[in-house]
Structure formats: structure tokens, C-alpha cells
Amino acid sequence: MRHGVFVPPFGELAVPATTVELAVAAEAAGWDGFFLWDHMWRPPDKPAEIADAWIMLAAIASATRRLRLGPMVTPLARRRPHKVAREALTLDHLSAGRLTLGVGLGVDTGGELERFGEETNEVVRAEMLDEALEVVLGLWRGEELDHHGRHYTAAGVRFLPRPLQQPRIPLWAAARGRSGAGPVRRAARLDGLFPVDTTSEQLSRMLDLVVADRGSLDRFDVAVRVFPGGDRSMLDVPGVTWAMWSFDEGEPAAAILDAVRSGPSALGR
């Protein structure tokens, strides 16, 4: 079992120096990973200060040497896949091969999608996500890509350098416990599952689907959210590989720093 810190770069953590300090402390305390929420806007009852997850991750990559890091999750339907592919390649090289890219549909909480004119229909966003993944993976191969799809175009282009990580930068896909089989099977085609709003029983059923599609859980990550002092039963589900120790938006940075400095073994007690 590996242990990651999972925080929103909002409020006090929207200050880049503060979150970089937190990541450096996490590495020193023996954590395995450091992951950030990726949002553009939050409802009025949430912290108004928000930092860009990707720029923050670049700063963290430059200040650390061992931590696995990544956005958890980036909603590809509100991004241009070729830009995400290029950003991921750069971050993969900057971090010396420590990037994990989390992807998902995104949510319209408080109108985060609607307010910017983004697609709000989940069926359409799922189509966009699947096609965007096809483009991203095609560009990462370092060969000429000629893609003309319903939502995206990449006409005779080649991206270099190739990722440091081979056969590709690891991709984890989010899926909610109440979702149907589609999101889980998307994750099964990739490298990991990030279950959201999921019970232990739902996760077990999700992993049965993954095994049915892949044949086993070998070389497949399952990263579950747990909270300090909260229920940790999800960690007992066979197949879980990552405990994502989570801190909600608005929590004081000093309190999060103290918890991170105590190390994963202390939070797990």
C-alpha cells in the first residue's frame, strides 16, 4: 500500500510557496505521492482563491525528487487534448518520470462548467473524454497522428519527445460508485481507478468489472480517498494500492502541514 497526500490548491493552499512547502514536507516525512484537485472555479460558499493545478505541479516537481505527483482529476472534456498531451509530456520530463495523470468527466458543481459555456451533458462529456484519451495516447506514441473525430482534430501531427515513462504516462480514470459499467471499463483500459463517492461494496463490484475486462488487477492501481480520523474500510478492499489521504478545501494550511509532517503511519493509526 502506498500513501499519497491529496489536497485542493484553494484558500491558503492557493499560495504556491505554501503548497510547495507542503509537498517538500511530505517527501521528507516518507509519503509516496502528492496529488492536487484540478478546478477552475468554486461555489460562493467555498474558498475563492484557486491556483492552477498544473503550474503548481511543475513547481512541486522542481522542488522534490521522489514523490509521484499529478492532477486528480483533470476533466478532459473542458480541455484541448493536444494541450494536455504536451503539458503532460513536459511535466513527465520535468519530474524525471513521476507524473500520474488522473482524468474524468468533471462536475458542474455551482455551475463550474455552465458558467464558462462548457458542455454539461454527461453523455456528451463521456464521448469527449474517450475521444480526448484517444488523441492524448496517440500523440504520446511519438508517431504521426491523423485524427478526425466528432469533437477533436489532430491532422498529421507528431509530438516529441516521447514520455520518459514507458509504455506511457500512467493514466487513472475516475468513476463514481453510482455510475454504470462504462466509467469503470474506461479505467480498466487504462492504468488505474480513482473511485469517487464510493462505498466498499460498490468498489468491490467495480473491481470485479475491471478483472472481467483485464483478466486480473496486475499492474493496475486503485487509489481510494480516506480522511485522517475517518473510516478506513475502503483500504481493506482487495486490490487497493493507494491510500489518498484527503484534506478538504478551507482547512488551515498549518493544520495540514502538521498532519503531513507526522507521516502516513501516524494518520493510519
C-alpha positions as CSV (number, residue, x, y, z in Angstrom):
1,M,0.0,0.0,0.0
2,R,1.3,3.4,-1.0
3,H,0.2,6.7,0.7
4,G,-0.4,10.0,-1.0
5,V,-1.4,13.4,0.1
6,F,-4.5,14.7,-1.7
7,V,-5.2,18.4,-1.3
8,P,-7.1,21.2,-3.1
9,P,-4.9,24.2,-4.1
10,F,-7.6,26.5,-2.8
11,G,-7.7,29.1,0.0
12,E,-4.4,29.2,1.9
13,L,-3.0,26.4,-0.4
14,A,-3.6,28.6,-3.5
15,V,-0.3,30.3,-2.4
16,P,2.3,28.4,-4.5
17,A,5.0,28.7,-1.9
18,T,2.7,27.2,0.8
19,T,1.8,24.1,-1.2
20,V,5.4,23.6,-2.4
21,E,6.5,23.6,1.2
22,L,3.8,21.1,2.0
23,A,5.0,18.8,-0.8
24,V,8.6,19.1,0.3
25,A,7.5,18.2,3.9
26,A,5.5,15.2,2.5
27,E,8.6,13.9,0.8
28,A,10.7,14.3,3.9
29,A,8.1,12.5,6.0
30,G,8.0,9.4,3.8
31,W,4.9,10.0,1.7
32,D,4.8,8.3,-1.7
33,G,2.7,10.8,-3.7
34,F,1.3,14.3,-3.8
35,F,-1.9,15.0,-5.8
36,L,-3.9,18.1,-6.4
37,W,-7.6,18.8,-7.3
38,D,-8.0,20.5,-10.7
39,H,-10.7,23.1,-10.7
40,M,-11.3,26.5,-12.4
41,W,-13.9,27.9,-10.0
42,R,-15.8,27.0,-6.8
43,P,-19.2,28.0,-5.5
44,P,-19.5,31.1,-3.4
45,D,-19.6,29.2,-0.1
46,K,-16.1,27.8,-0.9
47,P,-12.7,29.4,-0.8
48,A,-12.4,32.0,-3.6
49,E,-8.7,31.7,-4.0
50,I,-7.7,28.9,-6.5
51,A,-4.3,28.0,-8.0
52,D,-3.8,26.3,-11.3
53,A,-3.0,22.6,-10.5
54,W,-0.7,22.1,-13.5
55,I,1.5,25.1,-12.8
56,M,1.6,24.1,-9.1
57,L,2.6,20.6,-10.0
58,A,5.5,21.9,-12.1
59,A,6.8,23.8,-9.1
60,I,6.4,20.8,-6.9
61,A,8.2,18.6,-9.4
62,S,11.1,21.1,-9.4
63,A,11.3,21.0,-5.6
64,T,11.0,17.3,-5.0
65,R,12.9,14.2,-6.2
66,R,10.9,11.1,-5.2
67,L,7.2,11.8,-4.9
68,R,4.7,10.6,-7.5
69,L,2.5,13.6,-8.4
70,G,-0.4,14.5,-10.6
71,P,-3.8,16.2,-11.0
72,M,-6.6,14.2,-9.6
73,V,-8.6,14.6,-11.8
74,T,-8.3,16.7,-14.9
75,P,-11.7,16.9,-16.8
76,L,-10.5,16.3,-20.3
77,A,-13.9,17.5,-21.8
78,R,-13.1,21.1,-20.8
79,R,-9.5,20.9,-22.1
80,R,-7.9,20.6,-25.5
81,P,-6.4,17.1,-25.6
82,H,-3.3,18.2,-27.6
83,K,-2.5,20.8,-25.0
84,V,-2.9,18.3,-22.2
85,A,-0.7,15.8,-24.0
86,R,2.0,18.5,-24.4
87,E,1.7,19.6,-20.8
88,A,1.9,16.1,-19.5
89,L,4.9,15.3,-21.6
90,T,6.7,18.3,-20.2
91,L,5.8,17.5,-16.7
92,D,6.8,13.9,-17.1
93,H,10.3,15.1,-18.2
94,L,10.5,17.8,-15.6
95,S,9.7,15.3,-12.8
96,A,12.0,12.6,-14.2
97,G,9.1,10.3,-14.8
98,R,6.9,10.8,-11.7
99,L,3.7,12.0,-13.3
100,T,0.4,10.1,-13.0
101,L,-2.4,11.8,-15.0
102,G,-5.9,11.5,-13.5
103,V,-8.8,12.0,-15.8
104,G,-12.5,12.2,-15.5
105,L,-15.7,13.9,-16.7
106,G,-15.6,16.8,-14.3
107,V,-18.6,18.1,-12.4
108,D,-20.8,21.2,-12.8
109,T,-20.8,22.0,-9.0
110,G,-22.0,25.5,-8.6
111,G,-22.1,25.9,-12.4
112,E,-18.3,25.4,-12.9
113,L,-18.9,24.1,-16.4
114,E,-22.0,26.1,-17.3
115,R,-20.7,29.4,-16.3
116,F,-17.9,29.1,-18.8
117,G,-20.0,27.7,-21.6
118,E,-18.7,24.2,-21.3
119,E,-20.6,21.0,-22.1
120,T,-22.8,20.0,-19.2
121,N,-24.4,16.8,-20.7
122,E,-22.7,13.9,-19.1
123,V,-23.2,11.6,-22.0
124,V,-21.6,14.1,-24.4
125,R,-18.7,14.7,-21.9
126,A,-18.1,11.0,-21.7
127,E,-17.8,10.9,-25.5
128,M,-15.4,13.8,-25.4
129,L,-13.4,12.2,-22.7
130,D,-13.0,8.9,-24.6
131,E,-12.1,10.7,-27.8
132,A,-9.7,13.0,-26.0
133,L,-7.9,10.0,-24.5
134,E,-7.5,8.6,-28.0
135,V,-5.8,11.8,-29.1
136,V,-3.6,12.0,-26.0
137,L,-2.4,8.4,-26.3
138,G,-1.8,8.8,-30.0
139,L,0.3,11.9,-29.5
140,W,2.3,10.2,-26.7
141,R,3.4,7.5,-29.1
142,G,5.6,9.9,-30.9
143,E,4.3,8.8,-34.3
144,E,2.4,10.9,-36.8
145,L,-1.3,11.1,-35.7
146,D,-4.1,11.8,-38.2
147,H,-7.3,12.0,-36.1
148,H,-10.6,13.5,-37.4
149,G,-13.3,12.8,-34.8
150,R,-16.6,14.2,-33.7
151,H,-15.0,16.5,-31.1
152,Y,-11.3,16.8,-31.8
153,T,-8.9,17.0,-34.7
154,A,-5.2,16.2,-34.9
155,A,-4.3,16.3,-38.6
156,G,-0.9,14.7,-39.5
157,V,1.0,15.8,-36.3
158,R,3.8,14.3,-34.3
159,F,4.7,15.1,-30.7
160,L,8.3,14.7,-29.5
161,P,9.9,14.0,-27.1
162,R,8.1,10.8,-26.2
163,P,7.3,10.3,-22.5
164,L,10.1,9.2,-20.2
165,Q,7.7,6.6,-18.7
166,Q,7.0,3.7,-21.0
167,P,4.9,2.3,-22.4
168,R,3.1,5.6,-21.4
169,I,2.5,8.0,-18.6
170,P,0.2,6.2,-16.2
171,L,-3.5,7.2,-16.5
172,W,-6.0,6.8,-13.8
173,A,-9.7,7.3,-14.5
174,A,-12.3,8.5,-12.1
175,A,-15.6,6.6,-11.6
176,R,-18.4,7.2,-9.1
177,G,-20.0,4.4,-7.1
178,R,-23.4,5.0,-8.6
179,S,-22.1,5.0,-12.2
180,G,-22.8,2.3,-14.6
181,A,-20.2,0.0,-16.1
182,G,-18.9,2.5,-18.7
183,P,-16.6,4.6,-16.4
184,V,-15.2,1.5,-14.7
185,R,-14.5,-0.2,-18.1
186,R,-12.8,3.1,-19.2
187,A,-10.5,2.8,-16.2
188,A,-9.9,-0.9,-17.0
189,R,-8.5,0.1,-20.4
190,L,-6.0,2.5,-18.7
191,D,-3.7,2.1,-15.7
192,G,-5.8,2.8,-12.6
193,L,-9.1,3.6,-11.0
194,F,-9.9,6.6,-8.8
195,P,-13.3,5.8,-7.2
196,V,-15.3,8.9,-6.1
197,D,-18.3,8.8,-3.7
198,T,-18.0,5.1,-3.5
199,T,-18.7,2.5,-0.7
200,S,-16.6,-0.5,0.0
201,E,-19.3,-2.8,-1.5
202,Q,-19.5,-0.6,-4.7
203,L,-15.7,-0.7,-5.0
204,S,-15.7,-4.5,-4.8
205,R,-18.2,-4.7,-7.6
206,M,-16.2,-2.1,-9.7
207,L,-13.1,-4.2,-9.3
208,D,-14.9,-7.3,-10.4
209,L,-15.7,-5.5,-13.6
210,V,-12.1,-4.5,-14.0
211,V,-11.0,-8.1,-13.6
212,A,-13.6,-9.2,-16.1
213,D,-12.2,-6.8,-18.7
214,R,-8.4,-7.1,-17.9
215,G,-8.2,-10.7,-16.6
216,S,-6.6,-9.5,-13.3
217,L,-5.6,-6.5,-11.3
218,D,-1.9,-7.0,-12.1
219,R,-0.2,-3.7,-12.8
220,F,-3.4,-1.8,-12.1
221,D,-3.7,0.9,-9.4
222,V,-6.7,1.5,-7.3
223,A,-6.5,4.8,-5.4
224,V,-9.1,5.5,-2.7
225,R,-9.8,8.6,-0.7
226,V,-9.5,8.4,3.1
227,F,-9.6,11.1,5.7
228,P,-7.5,11.4,8.8
229,G,-9.6,10.1,11.7
230,G,-12.2,8.8,9.3
231,D,-13.5,5.5,8.1
232,R,-10.7,3.4,6.5
233,S,-12.7,0.4,5.5
234,M,-12.0,1.1,1.8
235,L,-8.4,0.3,2.4
236,D,-9.4,-3.3,3.2
237,V,-10.9,-4.0,-0.2
238,P,-8.6,-6.4,-2.1
239,G,-6.9,-4.7,-4.9
240,V,-6.5,-1.2,-3.4
241,T,-2.9,0.1,-4.0
242,W,-3.0,3.7,-2.9
243,A,-4.5,5.5,0.2
244,M,-5.1,9.1,-0.8
245,W,-5.2,10.9,2.5
246,S,-7.5,13.8,1.8
247,F,-7.9,17.3,3.2
248,D,-11.0,19.4,2.4
249,E,-11.0,22.9,0.9
250,G,-10.8,25.5,3.6
251,E,-8.7,23.5,6.1
252,P,-5.9,25.7,7.6
253,A,-2.6,25.2,5.9
254,A,-0.8,24.9,9.2
255,A,-3.0,22.1,10.4
256,I,-2.5,20.2,7.1
257,L,1.3,20.7,7.3
258,D,1.3,19.3,10.9
259,A,-0.6,16.2,9.8
260,V,1.6,15.7,6.7
261,R,4.8,16.1,8.8
262,S,3.5,13.3,11.1
263,G,3.8,10.9,8.2
264,P,1.4,8.3,6.8
265,S,1.9,5.8,9.6
266,A,0.6,8.3,12.1
267,L,-2.5,9.2,10.1
268,G,-3.2,5.5,9.6
269,R,-3.5,4.7,13.3
